[in-house]
Amino acid sequence: MAAGGSGGVFKFLNPKLRPQPNDIQSVALWGVAAGTSALWLVQPFGWLKKTFFEKPEPEGK
């Protein structure tokens, strides 16, 4: 079924305008590059450490 229905989402588009596998791969790679760049610019590692890895102190002490 998958082989016969491939491209079903974009069947309404002209075959020249349909996204090709290279287009999808490029979008994925650019997304990874953008995400990595955003992490490099913001560098939220202190917040991540405090939020997810440090245990909160009990309030009863």
C-alpha positions as CSV (number, residue, x, y, z in Angstrom):
1,M,0.0,0.0,0.0
2,A,2.8,2.4,0.8
3,A,4.5,2.0,-2.6
4,G,1.2,2.5,-4.5
5,G,0.2,5.5,-2.3
6,S,3.6,7.3,-2.3
7,G,3.2,10.9,-3.0
8,G,-0.5,10.8,-2.3
9,V,-0.3,14.0,-0.2
10,F,1.2,15.9,-3.1
11,K,-0.7,14.3,-6.0
12,F,-2.6,17.6,-6.7
13,L,0.8,19.3,-7.5
14,N,2.4,19.3,-10.8
15,P,5.1,16.6,-10.9
16,K,7.8,19.2,-11.3
17,L,6.7,21.0,-8.2
18,R,6.4,18.0,-5.9
19,P,9.0,17.8,-3.2
20,Q,11.8,15.4,-4.0
21,P,13.7,13.3,-1.4
22,N,16.6,15.7,-1.7
23,D,14.3,18.6,-0.8
24,I,13.2,16.8,2.4
25,Q,16.7,15.9,3.3
26,S,17.8,19.5,2.9
27,V,15.0,20.7,5.1
28,A,16.0,18.2,7.8
29,L,19.7,19.1,7.7
30,W,18.9,22.9,7.7
31,G,16.6,22.3,10.7
32,V,19.4,20.5,12.6
33,A,21.8,23.3,11.7
34,A,19.3,26.0,12.9
35,G,18.6,24.2,16.1
36,T,22.3,23.7,16.8
37,S,23.0,27.4,16.1
38,A,20.1,28.5,18.4
39,L,21.5,26.4,21.2
40,W,25.0,27.8,20.6
41,L,23.7,31.4,20.7
42,V,21.4,31.0,23.7
43,Q,23.5,28.4,25.7
44,P,20.8,27.5,28.2
45,F,22.9,24.8,29.9
46,G,22.7,26.3,33.4
47,W,18.9,26.4,33.2
48,L,18.8,22.8,31.8
49,K,21.0,21.6,34.6
50,K,19.0,23.4,37.3
51,T,15.6,22.3,35.9
52,F,16.3,18.7,35.0
53,F,19.3,17.4,36.9
54,E,19.5,19.0,40.3
55,K,17.2,17.7,43.0
56,P,15.2,20.3,44.9
57,E,15.9,20.7,48.6
58,P,13.1,19.5,50.9
59,E,11.1,22.3,52.4
60,G,10.9,20.7,55.8
61,K,14.5,21.4,56.8
